[in-house]
Amino acid sequence: MAPQLTGAPGPAAVAAVKPQFHHYHHHRLPPRHHHPAPASLLSKLAFWSVCSLSLLLAFLLLSPSSAPVAPHAAPESPRRSLHASPSSTASWGGAAWEKKVRASARVRRPRGHSVLVTGAAGFVGCHAAAALRRRGDGVLGLDNFNDYYDTALKRGRATLLARSGVYVVDGDIGDAELLAKLFDVVPFTHVLHLAAQAGVRHALVDPMSYVRANVAGLVGLLEAARSANPQPAIVWASSSSVYGLNSHVPFSEHDRTDRPASLYAATKKAGEEIAHVYNHIYGLSLTALRFFTVYGPWGRPDMAYFFFTRDILAGRPITVYESAGGSHQTTISRDFTYIDDIVKGCVAALDTAGRSTGSGGKKRGPAPFRTYNLGNTSPVPVTQLVDLLEKLLKVKAVRKVVKMPRNGDVPYTHANVSLAQRELGYRPSTDLQTGLKKFVRWYLEYYHPELAEKQKQHAGSNGKRSRGRNGSSSSAR
Ligand SMILES: O=C(O)[C@H]1O[C@H](OP(=O)(O)OP(=O)(O)OC[C@H]2O[C@@H](n3ccc(=O)[nH]c3=O)[C@H](O)[C@@H]2O)[C@H](O)[C@@H](O)[C@H]1O
């Protein structure tokens, strides 16, 4: 499904076609009225202006909410917003901007949805937005392009979406004014909420970013949605990590989720409880999807399969965790799930989401509240993931095997997807080898086009040779 994004060009080519984004400032200054004023009045005015400006400056510098510490930033670094990337040009508003927003969200098929996709420049977001757009749904993206990982990759994804007619607004889910404006301009039928602070281990480095994006950000989005008219149905990304220390396998939606092993997991679990509140009080239709280690082309560079690939190619050692013992599992394994399967699950969840029932911020009746596992149902040891990468990259990895540190990782994940199968028609169909092959092909084309070309030629000449041996090639005649 997603391969339209799969064979996309690398950073250089993407930059070459980078569209000119138009930015409009939303500050509307009140009209000025000019009256001649006496000199004493003018000097008083000047004095008080200086005082007010100084106070404002002091407030801005000291206010904790306006000056969070940036991820990876040394304490002495200049303060800037955590949400937006340093290159962010986040600004919005104006008639032309609204026109662009409306055009992107315009539905192009009978009974199609109009979907706001948050985190649209993210990995799952870009694939899901592209799939929805391909079938004629109206899609508007929203992303803050933060610098948790390479912003060029995020801009590249947004550029591809722009080419297919999806506009990604550069803005933050924490911006209540922007969200209110978006719901005002477009009567969204659905929200696919994928904007989040991802990554299990990074929570040790920057815990507050998880609280801001996954708790405060979610509440901001739900606040905007419950006040919207009509209220949209919301499908959002929870995580397999909510199962935490649960040892009952495969993980079912009925299993315990009250023992998270990481702050990331705890914020996702908190999100599930918060969602319940908005369903209960305001009648919002809410569906949480527990994703299991999603991988594929245009993936996230902070995930193991991605940086293992990078480091193996560079000849750098990779750290492979093995069980720290004490648990009944001996091998660290993940239920790696291919992006196309996840996208199918997202789309099915949107299609089957019943309506929100509230209006004017008031609940009018019960609304759906659902939770589904979206996994692959087939856990693979991380050591085997490395074996597969070695085979596909044709490079031997330099493995450094260490006991899994207590960094928030859990030893094992395995999804039971029978509920999603029954209610969403979800059937994952890509095994790890097939999915990794597609990832590696994309990775080489994107980062190492010369290597990709070499591999292609090698595969071509091998193909010719083997056809020759079989005597079935037309060139043998
Ligand atoms: O399903 C989820 O909800 C989560 O999936 C993903 O988390 P994980 O399943 O932990 O994937 P990922 O980090 O790629 O580690 C994969 C394996 O490599 C092991 N691992 C990791 C690093 C390392 O240096 N060595 C190593 O062996 C590691 O111990 C693990 O066994 C998302 O990142 C997360 O955002 C969330 O969506």
The ligand as an SDF file (V2000), in Angstrom:
LIG
                    3D

 37 39  0  0  0  0  0  0  0  0999 V2000
    6.1640   -0.9400   19.9570 O   0  0  0  0  0  0  0  0  0  0  0  0
    6.2660    0.1400   20.4780 C   0  0  0  0  0  0  0  0  0  0  0  0
    5.3420    0.6640   21.0610 O   0  0  0  0  0  0  0  0  0  0  0  0
    7.5680    0.8700   20.4710 C   0  0  0  0  0  0  0  0  0  0  0  0
    8.3460    0.3610   19.3850 O   0  0  0  0  0  0  0  0  0  0  0  0
    9.6220    0.8880   19.3130 C   0  0  0  0  0  0  0  0  0  0  0  0
   10.3580    0.5620   20.4830 O   0  0  0  0  0  0  0  0  0  0  0  0
   11.1980   -0.7830   20.4980 P   0  0  0  0  0  0  0  0  0  0  0  0
   10.3430   -1.9530   20.2790 O   0  0  0  0  0  0  0  0  0  0  0  0
   11.9900   -0.7680   21.7530 O   0  0  0  0  0  0  0  0  0  0  0  0
   12.1020   -0.6180   19.1980 O   0  0  0  0  0  0  0  0  0  0  0  0
   13.6440   -0.2610   19.0430 P   0  0  0  0  0  0  0  0  0  0  0  0
   13.9840    0.8880   19.8770 O   0  0  0  0  0  0  0  0  0  0  0  0
   13.9080   -0.1920   17.5990 O   0  0  0  0  0  0  0  0  0  0  0  0
   14.3470   -1.5580   19.6400 O   0  0  0  0  0  0  0  0  0  0  0  0
   14.1480   -2.8310   19.0150 C   0  0  0  0  0  0  0  0  0  0  0  0
   14.9080   -3.8980   19.7590 C   0  0  0  0  0  0  0  0  0  0  0  0
   16.3060   -3.6610   19.6460 O   0  0  0  0  0  0  0  0  0  0  0  0
   16.9020   -3.7010   20.9350 C   0  0  0  0  0  0  0  0  0  0  0  0
   18.0620   -2.8010   20.9160 N   0  0  0  0  0  0  0  0  0  0  0  0
   17.8720   -1.4670   20.8390 C   0  0  0  0  0  0  0  0  0  0  0  0
   18.9370   -0.6120   20.8100 C   0  0  0  0  0  0  0  0  0  0  0  0
   20.2450   -1.1360   20.8550 C   0  0  0  0  0  0  0  0  0  0  0  0
   21.2530   -0.4100   20.8160 O   0  0  0  0  0  0  0  0  0  0  0  0
   20.3890   -2.4770   20.9050 N   0  0  0  0  0  0  0  0  0  0  0  0
   19.3390   -3.3420   20.9370 C   0  0  0  0  0  0  0  0  0  0  0  0
   19.5370   -4.5540   20.9930 O   0  0  0  0  0  0  0  0  0  0  0  0
   15.8150   -3.2970   21.8900 C   0  0  0  0  0  0  0  0  0  0  0  0
   16.0620   -3.8040   23.1860 O   0  0  0  0  0  0  0  0  0  0  0  0
   14.6020   -3.9220   21.2390 C   0  0  0  0  0  0  0  0  0  0  0  0
   14.4770   -5.2540   21.6560 O   0  0  0  0  0  0  0  0  0  0  0  0
    9.5660    2.3900   19.1520 C   0  0  0  0  0  0  0  0  0  0  0  0
   10.8680    2.9290   19.1500 O   0  0  0  0  0  0  0  0  0  0  0  0
    8.7460    3.0330   20.2170 C   0  0  0  0  0  0  0  0  0  0  0  0
    8.5990    4.3950   19.9070 O   0  0  0  0  0  0  0  0  0  0  0  0
    7.4050    2.3680   20.3570 C   0  0  0  0  0  0  0  0  0  0  0  0
    6.5970    2.7180   19.2910 O   0  0  0  0  0  0  0  0  0  0  0  0
  1  2  2  0
  2  3  1  0
  2  4  1  0
  4  5  1  0
  4 36  1  0
  5  6  1  0
  6  7  1  0
  6 32  1  0
  7  8  1  0
  8  9  2  0
  8 10  1  0
  8 11  1  0
 11 12  1  0
 12 13  2  0
 12 14  1  0
 12 15  1  0
 15 16  1  0
 16 17  1  0
 17 18  1  0
 17 30  1  0
 18 19  1  0
 19 20  1  0
 19 28  1  0
 20 21  1  0
 20 26  1  0
 21 22  2  0
 22 23  1  0
 23 24  2  0
 23 25  1  0
 25 26  1  0
 26 27  2  0
 28 29  1  0
 28 30  1  0
 30 31  1  0
 32 33  1  0
 32 34  1  0
 34 35  1  0
 34 36  1  0
 36 37  1  0
M  END
$$$$
